[in-house]
Every structure is written in C-alpha cells, then in structure tokens.
C-alpha cells in the first residue's frame, strides 16, 4: 500500500470512530436524561430561586461543569450536597444542555445563558453563546454587549465589541440608540468616548 492510501484509510477510520463515539455519547446522555425525567437514580436536586426543584445525577453534572465537580468531590463537601440552591438562576435551560447538549439560544436569552454558564463553569456553552453574540453584533446592540462583556469579565467579547464600536462609530452615532456615553476600557487605561 502507498502512503497516501494508508493515510486515507486512517482518516476514514478516525472519522468513523468519531461518529461512533458521538453516537454512543448521545445514547448515554439520552439514557441519563430519561432516568432524570422519571426521577430514577437521581442523587441530588437543584433548587432555583423560583422554588422549582429539579432532580439530577451528580456524576452527569460533574462531567459537564467544573463548578459541580468541585462542589461534589471536594472532601469538605463530599456526600453533603444533595440539595443545591442556585441563587440568581431562574432558567432551567442548563439541565437541557447538560443532559442533551441541546439549547435554544436566541437574542432574548443569550446573555442570561452566557452569564449562568460562566458561573457554573460550562465552558462549551459559554463559547457557543460568545459565537452567537459576535454573530448578532450590530449598531443597535454593540454598546449593550460591550457593557455586558465588561461587567462579567468576558475579555474576548469585550475586545470584539470595542473594536466593532470603533470601526462602526459613525453608523452607531447616526442611529442614536446605542451611542456610547460611558467610558470604554482599552489597554488598562480608561478613555472617554464622546458623543
């Protein structure tokens, strides 16, 4: 066999292996989600500010979130946490993402989801939200995005929004709704942006 044929065969096997792994992973997640929905083998509960209670599997949450992994495995807390009160979290979309790797991200909920995913250390979801926000960035929302990103320390998103504002400043100023009236941080120095 020639080297090119070996590489092609190897690439095909790797592609098949990746598809099979993805399929098995989704099957496993579906199984855990079915168990959760039927409240079977659940070993903890999430309690939201609204009072809603969601049964969960600590192992599934630990596999998706560093926050939960540390909470459930630290010797100070091990076995202790079976009822987890999540302050300032009103939405149940995280369990949908954790159990099914599916989530409905739209302009109305993306900032809440991104903030919550960051708080719970669900990095893949933070990245999905980041990509969505960057894709939707426009003159009508760029200052709001900059303020959000700056407040929650999303450094990369702050830079993208800042660069967008600088590039499209005249368009933004003409529209009036999103004219920057705050100070914008750049290179650890604050510089005023005038109207």
N, C-alpha and C positions, 0 to 999 in steps of 0.2 A: 504494500500500500504506500502511496505517496503521502508526504507530509500534509498536503492540502486536504486529502481525503480523510486523514486521521483527525485533523482539526475540525472539519465539517461534521464528522461523526461525533466527536467530543462535544461540539456546540449543540448538536441535536439532542444528545443525551442529557446535557445540562439543562436545556430548555424544557425537556420532558420532566426532568427531576424537579425543576422549579414549579411547573404546573401541577404536578402530583403533590408536592409539598403544600402548595397553596390550597389545593382541593381538600387535602387531609386536614389542614388547619381550619378551614371554613367548616368542615364537618364537625370537628371538635368544638368550635365555638357555637355552632348551632345546637349541639348536644348540651353544652353548658347553659345556653340561653333557654332551651326547653326546660331543663331542670329548674332554672331560676323562676321562669314563669309559672311553673307548677309547685314552687316552693319546696323543692326536693334537694336534699343535701346542702342546703344553704347554711352557712355557719356564722353569718353576721347580717346586720341590717344598716342601711343608710337612712338617716332621718334628715329630711330637708327642713328649712325654715318654715315652710308651709305646713309642716306636721306630717307630710306624706312619708310613708315607710316603704323602703324597697329592700327585699331580701337579696343577698348577694353571696358569692363564693369568694372568700378572702384570697384564695390562690389565683383566681382569674383576675381580680383587681390588682393583685401584687404583680402579676405578669405584665400588666399594661401601664402601671403607674408607679414611679419611684416613691411618690408620696405614700401610697398604700403599702408598698413593700416595706418601707421603713417603719410605718405605723404598726404593721402586723408582725414584723420579725425582730424588732429591737427587743432585747431582753427585758427592758423596763416595761414594755407593753405587751409582750407575747401572751396570748391567751386572754388578755384583759379586755381587748376591744372587740365586742360583739355588736355593740350599738354605737354607730359613728354618726355624730351630729355634724352636718356640713353647714356651716354658717355662710350666709350670703349666696347660697346656691339654690336657685329656685327651679331650675330646669332639670329634667330627667334625661336629657339627650346624651349625657356621658355614659350611662349604662348601655344605651343603644350602640354607641361607638365601641365601648369596651367589649361588649359581648358579640356584636355583629360586624364591626368595622364598617358600619354604615351610619351616616349622619346627614341630616338636611341642613346644609349651611346656606343661609341667604343674607341679604344685606341687613335685615331686621335683627338677626340673632348672632351674627358673626363675632361681634365684639364681646358679647357675653360668653359665647362658647370659647373664644380665644383666652379671655381672662380666666375662666374656670379651668380650662385645660392647662394653662400655665400654672395655676395654683396647685392643681393636682399632679403636676409633672407628667403630663401626657404629651410628650414631645412631638409625636407624629401628628396629632390633632392640632397642636399649635402651628406646625408647619403648613398643614392644609389651610387653616384659617389665614395665615400670613399670605399664602399664594392667592387666596380668594380676595383678600383686601387689596393686594397690589393690582390684581386684575381689574378691580372695580374702582381704582383710584381715579378721581376726576376733579375738575374745578369745583364741583358742588360739595365735595366731601373731604378734600385733602387736608384742610386745617383741622377738622374734627379727627381725622385719622392721625395726624401729627400729634395732637393733644393727647389722644388715647394712647398712642405708642410711647410717647414721652412719659406720661403718668405711670404706665405699667412697665416701663423699662424694656420695651421691645426695641432694642438698639438698631437692628437692621431695618425694621419697619419705619422707625423714626428717620433714619437716613434716606430711605426711599421717598417718604412723604416730603421731607425737607427739600430734596433735590427736585421733586416734582413741582413744589411751590416756587422754587427759584426759576425753574425752566418756564413755567406757565403763569408767572406772576401777573402779567398784563391781562390775560384772559380771566384770571381769578378776580382781579381788581375791577374789571368791567362788569362782571356778574354781580359783585357786591355781597352775596350771601356768605361767602367763606373768606372774606378779606381778613388777613392776619392782623389782629390787634394785640397780640401777645408777643412776648419775647421768644425768639427761637434760639435754641442752643446749637452751637457749632464748635467743635474742637475745644470743648470745656470752657468756652467763653460765651457769654450771653450778649447777643447783639439785637438791638431793637429793629423791628421791621415796621416801617412807617406806612400809613395809608396813603 
